[in-house]
Amino acid sequence: MAVLGFHHINLRAPRELIERLRGFYVEVIGLQVGERAPLSSAGYWLYAGDQELIHLSVARDSEPHRVPSPTGTYDHLALSCRGLADTRAHLQRHGVAFTARQVAGTGQHQLFLKDPAGNGVELNFPADEIV
């Protein structure tokens, strides 16, 4: 087997939370709802350009993991981005709290925030972007 790269992450939750997550990842983060396979469960596939990144799956009432809970060692999803200054202003307009840091050695800028389910999101920007 040869791993070629990252494909997607799946978030499964009750419908109300899935709708909040869809709104967050589309309106705040800037992903687009795209084509989804004809699955038996409800949900969305969210894309950055042609690449699907996040699958949002509505949990069935019979599923034992209906209530989101921390599992394993998952900490956050990291996305490569451009437009640092605009993103900071956009997050502030949406009332999304974030922390910022610059990586020593590389100069890369990072913004850290939480989605509506409490999952960590890291937005990475090139070092040449002006704070």
N, C-alpha and C positions, 0 to 999 in steps of 0.2 A: 504494500500500500504506500502511496505517496500523497501526503497532505498538500493540497494546493492553496489553501487559504481559508479565511473565515467565510461561512455561508450565512447563518442567521442564528438568532437566539429566540426562543419561544417563551412568552409570558402567558401563564394560564391563571385566570381569575374569574370571579362572578361577573356577569354582564355589566353591571353598573361600573365596576372598577375598570373593566376592559374599555368601556366608552370614555372614561376619564383618561386612561392611558393613551387611547387613540388621539384624543384632543391634545394632550400634552405633546406627544411625539410628532404630530402634524403641525399644530399651531405654534408651539414653542420651539421645538427642535428643528422643524422644517422638513421632515420626511414626507413622502407622499403615499397615500393609499394606492395600491396597485393590484394587478391581477392576482387572484388566489385560486388555488386548485379547488375543484368541487368536492370539498370534504363534508363529512356528516355533521361536524361541529360548526358553530358560528364563529366568526372572527374576521381579522384583517391581516393582510401582509403589507408591511410598510417598507418603502424603497427609498434609497438615495440614488437617483438616476436609474440605471438598469439593475442595480444590485439590491436584492431583498436583504434586509438587515434584521428586522424584527417581525416575528409572527405573534399576533395577539389572539389567543384562543379562549373562547368562553367556556368555562368549566360547566360540566353537566351537574345537576343537583345531586346525582348519585355518586359523583367522584369524591373520594375521601379527602382530597386536598383542595377543597373549594375555598377555604380561607387561606389567603397568602400567609406564608410563614418563612422565616429564614431557613435555607437548606444548604448543607455542605459548606463550602468555603467561598461561594459566590460573593463578590464584593461590588463590582461595577461593570458597566459597558463603556468602552472608550471609542470615541468617534473622531476621525480626522476632519478638520474644519478649516474654513477660511472666513475672514471678516470678523476679527476679534472685537474691535470697537463697536461695530454694529450689533454683534451678538450680546455684548455686555448691556448695551442700551435696551435691546429687545427683551432680555431676561428681566431687567429692571421694570420695564413697562408692564410685563406680565406678572410682576410681583414674585418672581422665582428667586429665592435666596441661593447664592453661590459663593464659593470661596475661589480665590485666584492664586496661582503661583507660577513662577518661572523656573524651569528645570535648570539646575546648575550644570554648566558644561555644554549643554546643547542650546540653551536660550529659549527652548520651546515654551509657549504659554499654555497653561491649562486652567480650565474652569471646572469646578466640581459642584454638582447639584444632585438633587433627588427627584425621581419621578413620583407621580401620585401614589404609587404602591410602596414607596420608600427605597426603591432600587437606586443604587448609585449610578450616575452618569458623568463621564469625564469627557470634556470637549477639548481637543488638542489643536493648537494653532502654530504655524511656523514661527520661528524665532524672528524673522524679518518683519513681522506685523507690529505696528506701533500700538502701544498700550494706550 
